[in-house]
Amino acid sequence: MTHRETTLRHLWLAGLGLYAKVRRRMDRIVGIEAPEKPEPPVEFVTTHKPAKKVTKYSSASRRAGEHESRRRIAGKGR
């Protein structure tokens, strides 16, 4: 999605929100009541991500391991 499409999408959604707000206000002025039962709040469920384990290696060997993994990712094995 390009920047222009994203901007237009945000403007469209903002317009829809403004339209809904104006419509609710007009309904209240005319006398049309909103439904009596309010919607229940949305419950967000998150998963627990455990912390990384501390290794007993020194930082130099950890750096070497990171270097090796970068080489493997790049496809340049030993």
Secondary structure, DSSP 8 states (H G I E B T S, - for coil): --HHHHHHHHHHHHHHHHHHHHHHHHHHHHT----SS------------------SS-HHHHHHHHHHHHHHHHT---
